[in-house]
């Protein structure tokens, strides 16, 4: 579905996420995969500002948000990145 490359402690890392039949799967460099898998276990909510969601390996948007938390900086991405729902009119 999508791949992300970036830096973790100055080291280039890449991770890919696939989602088939409702099941999410991570592959990539061991350090970033371990960081993301660990971060997915947290009970804290994640997500774009104003649209918090539970951390769930089977939710592509949640996984993208957790991946973003784990990289110090993202240098590139490929594939179909999930997007948040638009804020309804009148929402603040």
N, C-alpha and C positions, 0 to 999 in steps of 0.2 A: 504494500500500500504506500509506504513512504520510507525514506532513508534520511538520516540527519548526520552531518559531520560537524565536528567542533573541537574545542580544546577543554581538557580537564587537567588542571595543574600544569599547563603549558604543553601537554602532550596531545597530539592529534588522535581523535577517537571517532569511530563511526558505529551507528546502530540502525537497524532496520526493523520495521514493524509490519507484520502482515495480519490480516483479519479475514478468516474464511469460516463460513458457516457459524458465525457468532463467536468464534474463538480467536483470541489474539495471541500472537507469538512474537518474541523478540529474538533477534540474532545480531551478532556484531562482535566488536572488540570486547574481550572479557571484562575490562575495567568498567566501561560505561554500562554494559549489560548488568553487571553486579550492582552498580549504583542505582540504576533504574529499578531493578527488581526489588532492592531494599526499600527504595522510596515508595514503591507501590504498596508496601506493607503498612505504611503509616496510616493512622486514622484521621489525620488532618485532611480537610477538603482541598481540592486543587481546582484549576479551571481559570478561565478568563475572568477579569474583574467583573463582579456583579452577576456572575453565572457559575457559582461554585458547584462542583460535582464530586462524587466519591471517586477515589482512586480505584480503578478497575482495569485489569489487563484486557478485558473484552470491550472496553469503550475507547475507540481510537482517539477522541478528543482528550480524554483523561490521560491517556498514555503520552500524547504529544505534550501536554502541559507538564507532566512529570519529567519527561525527557528535557524539556526546557529548563526545569529547576536544577537538573543534574550537571548540565554543561556550564562551564564558566563563560564560554562564548560559542555561538553557532556560526560556522563559516559557510556552510552550504546545505541545501536540501534538494531532494528529488522525489518525485511521485506526487500523489494526491494527498495534500495535507487537509485534515478535517478542520472545519470552521465552526465557530460558535453560532448559535441562532441569533438573529438580529434582535436588538432590544425593541420591545413594543413601543408604539407611539405613546408619549406621555410618561415613560419610565425615566427615573432619575438615577 
